[in-house]
């Protein structure tokens, strides 16, 4: 009897233990572990991402540069697809059966149970036709999106374009972006991506076991409304931009015009340009490939990426530094015979032209190479040849205060630095202590190793126009209803030259336009101060350069124009600049002398020999291929190394495990080969 009672307690204890275990498991499943909740919710909920419209972009006067238009993406959930008329769907969205199979296979690879993009960017017309018959295609749905459209088709390099995110973009965003999302790739679309993209919304709906929608989940309490991106107001003047692109068609080069009193960029032309509408829609990939293979490089943003010797446009800067250092005075004269000595060499001054007795203003006006070479040598040799390096370093530091040799931190990606050579460069080239001012005299006239971007040249003119300071150039003046965001854009950057020293230089620049090399570009009733330049080009005809600001008093615009392979600055760059300046100041262009018209310069073809640029493109593509192959080999090497490391680690672990589980030789000798217990 006692044994019976004992068994009863044991059996009861077992049942109680089982019940407690089951209750514990139920508690864990329902309270602790949320996996089953997620599974259950996924069977009754469908979450749809609602994409916001990107913010529009306006010019400085409120005219639209970029806006949005609706498009529609066809989504597919492979799990919910049932037999249907495949050929009918293919016909309606404009693909063939092979294309359908590829897209469906890709969707299955991405996720067999979640919706992914099947076909992108259907037009409103295709969407309307498909929507009527969508019920015939189970598993397929349509998601509204927006794409960019460009009413005036201008300022492509400024605006940039958007594209689908890459794996790298997704990783960098910490999961914000998903496959199929769009992101700014270049230009302002990239620089202001966080502002333009807006905030996505979410719509959660209930579905039954057959996938049929049954209304909003929780009466829409968990839904969020998408918030459109902020409006950007650029500093560009669309009328000025349109005129600049017209003048630069069939030419290589750029125009940068800046408002000196604010640093706002008024005109930002890179030529050749392209229609930004080609970078949207279903033909985007084909258009992208064509332009990528264009030897004239329309994706190369010349205002901030091209680097040229500034040529004679650099000469006023040397004069200002010399004045500030007390090395020369405005009235001091130099006699130019048409030739001048640099070390042991005799160099011709402007094709051997003799300028006679020149002071600073006349030297600027007539672009006397001999005068500015003399000034440069005095600066560098100021304390004797033993101090050449120190003197040159001081000169270099003064030059860089004007924004040369460093990025100006424009609110655009991919800005180049230009180049102001260092003493170390010359030490490496000529050996330390073996170079003198005569060795590097080409710098005096803006040649040699000196390089500047068109943006830097225009900013230099702003500094002269402001008599000693500049505001950092920028392309966006307002976000939403707020004015410029960055504090550095409203700070004056002084260059260390007293304002009084600018007058003789400006006098010379005024004479360039009034009676000098740029006299044909004189604007009626406007005093424009400028400087023509010829930037040396080892691959063909020299580049035509012109820099200027106007009017002389209370300047409203500063400009730099570069026309590649077009010779002297007075021939092409100066006339183009004069049209831009007059259009901005007067709102119109007055008639000039016969043949000196906008249409004449706009219709002129100054494109260089295509074969030369085709060779450069081939070299660039070859470098890209070598770089890609090198990166690929590094990745493979890393992957193989990791794989080998893991294999060696596993092998080592197995060897250690085998070693620990087997008797060692000395134990075997004592135990006759048996393990010691």
FENWOMO-V217931 format. One line per field, one symbol per residue. ss: DSSP state (A for helix, B for strand, O for the rest). phi: phi as a letter, one per 20 degrees, with the letter a starting at -180 (. if undefined). A space follows every 50 residues. Layout:
ss: ???
phi: ???
This chain:
ss: OAAAAAAAAAAAAAAAAAAAAAAAAAAAAAAAOOAAAAAAAAAABBBBBB OOOOOOBBOOOOOBBBBBBBBBBBBBOAAAOOOOOAAAAAAAAOOOAAAA AAAAAAAAAAOOOOOBBBBBBBOAAAAAAAAAAAAAOOOBBBBBBBBBBO OOOOOAAAAOOBBBOOAAAAAAOOOOOOOOOBBBOOAAAAAOAAAAOOBO BBBBBBBOOOOOBBBBAAAAOOOBOOBOOOOBBBOOOAAAAAAAAAAOOO OOBBBBBBOOOOOBBBBBBBBOOOOAAAAOOOOAAAAAAAAAOOOOOOOO OAAAAOOBOOAAAAAAAAAAAAAAOOOOOOOOOBBBOOBBBBOOBBBBOO OOOOOBBBOAAAAAAAOOAAAAAAAAAAAAOOOOAAAAAAAAAAAAAAAA OOOOOOOOOOOOOOOOOOBOOOAAAAAAAAOOOOOOOOOOAAAAAOOOOO BBOAAAAAAAAAAAAOOOBBOOOBOBBBBOOBBOOOAAAAOOBBOOOOAA AAAAAAAAAAAAAAOOOOAAAOOOOOOBBBBBBBBOOOOOOOBBBBBBBB OOOOOOBBBBBBBOOOOOOOOOAAAAAAAAAAAAAAOOOOOOOOOOOAAA AAAOOOOOOAAAAAAAAAAAAAAAAAAAAAAAAAAAAAAAAAAAAAAAAA AAAAAAAAAAAOOOAAAAAAAOOOOOO
phi: .ffffffgfffgfffffffffffffffffedeeeffffgfffeddcedfd eeffffcdefdnefecbdcfcceedcdgfefcgbfffffgffdmcdffff ffffffffffafdcfbfebdlffgffffffgfdffecfndbcdfcccecc gdlclffffmbdbffdgfffffelnfecgnfdbfdclffefdgfeffmcf dccdcecefenefcofellmfefcefdffffddeefdffffffffffefm bdqbccccegfbnfeebbdccfdbffffecnfegffffffffeffelfee efgcdfccffmffeggfgffffffemeccfefdcedeocbecmedddeel mnfeemfcdfgffffdlffffffgffffffegdnffdgffffffffffff fenembfelfecfmfeembcfegfgfffednfndccfffdffffdmdmef cbegfffffffffffelpbbeffbdddbdmdefgeffffddfdedndfff ffffffgffffgefbdfdffefegmceddbbebcefcfdqffeecbcaba ffelfdbcbcccdflcmfffecfffffffffffffdnbdefdfgnecgff ffefddffgfffffffffffffffffffffffffffffffffffffffff ffffffffffedfffffgfedmnefed
